[in-house]
Amino acid sequence: SGKGGVIINMSSVAGLVTSSLFFSYFASKFAVSGMTRAASKSLAQHHIRVNALAPYSLEGSMADFSSEQLAGKIYGSVSEETIKETKATLSRNNPMGRYGKVREVAGVVLFLSSEEASYINGVVLPVDGGFVA
């Protein structure tokens, strides 16, 4: 009988909402969400908490990559102009009007790893500026 621990999986808002675009990506993130919930019940008896984060688009290389992929799907071509418009659309679609910051997600990871979160288990927590609200 160990001291237990914390597992924090990284999902996405794509694991909480649906879209016909990028079917495989959405399906994989739904799987992460389901796995998190199932593991939280299985591992609780060992004092291991399992939660997941579901961020919206974050500033950085992943946002650049996803904007490029999405521009190709929406506009049928990828150019600086279509990527810029896709990024603007993603920002507008978020109630806070912007991408998230990596440090904002890191802060939630620190909290979920702490004693203050010792009774939080089996949650898929959106860190999304209110996108799925």
C-alpha positions in Angstrom: 0.0 0.0 0.0 1.8 3.1 -1.3 1.1 6.7 -0.7 -1.0 7.0 -3.8 -0.6 9.7 -6.4 -2.1 11.8 -9.1 -2.5 11.2 -12.8 -3.4 14.1 -15.0 -4.3 13.3 -18.6 -4.3 15.9 -21.4 -7.5 15.9 -23.4 -9.0 18.8 -25.3 -12.3 20.6 -25.7 -12.5 18.2 -28.7 -13.3 15.5 -26.1 -16.3 17.4 -24.8 -17.9 18.7 -28.0 -18.5 17.2 -31.5 -17.5 18.2 -35.0 -17.5 16.5 -38.4 -14.0 17.9 -39.0 -11.0 15.8 -37.8 -13.1 12.8 -36.8 -10.1 10.7 -35.6 -8.8 13.5 -33.3 -12.2 14.1 -31.7 -12.7 10.4 -31.2 -9.3 10.0 -29.6 -10.0 12.9 -27.2 -13.4 11.4 -26.2 -11.4 8.2 -25.5 -9.0 10.1 -23.2 -12.0 11.5 -21.3 -13.6 8.1 -20.9 -10.4 6.5 -19.9 -9.9 9.2 -17.3 -13.3 8.6 -15.7 -12.9 4.8 -15.7 -9.4 4.9 -14.3 -10.4 7.3 -11.5 -12.9 4.7 -10.2 -10.4 1.8 -10.6 -7.5 3.6 -9.0 -9.2 5.4 -6.2 -8.9 2.4 -3.9 -5.1 2.8 -4.3 -5.4 6.5 -3.3 -4.6 7.5 -6.9 -6.6 10.4 -8.3 -7.1 10.6 -12.1 -8.3 13.8 -13.8 -7.9 15.3 -17.2 -7.6 18.8 -18.6 -9.5 19.9 -21.7 -7.9 23.1 -23.0 -9.1 25.2 -25.9 -6.5 26.2 -28.5 -3.3 27.4 -26.8 -0.8 29.9 -28.1 2.2 28.3 -29.7 3.1 25.7 -32.2 0.1 23.4 -31.7 -2.2 26.4 -32.5 -0.2 27.1 -35.6 -0.4 23.5 -36.7 -4.2 23.2 -36.0 -4.9 26.5 -37.7 -3.1 25.3 -40.8 -4.9 22.0 -40.8 -8.3 23.7 -40.2 -7.6 26.3 -42.9 -7.1 23.5 -45.4 -10.5 21.9 -44.4 -12.5 25.1 -44.4 -11.0 27.0 -47.3 -9.6 24.2 -49.4 -6.2 25.7 -49.4 -3.5 26.8 -47.0 -2.0 30.2 -47.3 -0.8 32.9 -44.9 -4.2 34.6 -45.4 -6.4 31.5 -44.7 -4.3 30.6 -41.7 -4.6 34.2 -40.3 -8.4 34.1 -40.9 -8.7 30.7 -39.2 -6.8 32.0 -36.1 -9.0 35.0 -36.0 -12.1 32.8 -36.2 -10.9 30.6 -33.4 -10.2 33.6 -31.2 -13.7 35.1 -32.0 -15.4 31.7 -31.2 -14.0 31.8 -27.7 -16.0 33.9 -25.2 -12.8 35.4 -23.9 -11.8 36.3 -27.5 -8.3 34.7 -27.4 -6.2 31.6 -27.3 -5.2 30.2 -23.9 -1.7 30.4 -22.5 0.4 27.4 -21.6 1.0 28.9 -18.1 -2.7 29.0 -17.5 -3.0 25.3 -18.1 0.2 24.7 -16.1 -1.4 26.5 -13.1 -4.4 24.1 -13.3 -2.0 21.1 -13.4 -0.3 22.4 -10.3 -3.6 22.8 -8.5 -4.9 19.4 -9.4 -1.6 17.9 -8.2 -1.9 19.6 -4.8 -3.4 18.6 -1.5 -6.0 21.3 -2.0 -7.5 19.2 -4.8 -7.3 15.9 -2.9 -11.1 15.3 -3.3 -11.2 16.0 -7.0 -11.2 12.7 -8.9 -12.6 11.7 -12.3 -13.0 15.2 -13.7 -12.4 16.3 -17.2 -11.9 20.0 -16.6 -12.2 22.5 -19.4 -9.6 25.2 -19.4 -11.2 26.9 -22.3 -12.2 30.5 -21.6 -15.8 29.4 -21.4 -16.0 27.7 -24.8 -18.0 24.7 -23.7 -20.2 26.7 -21.2 
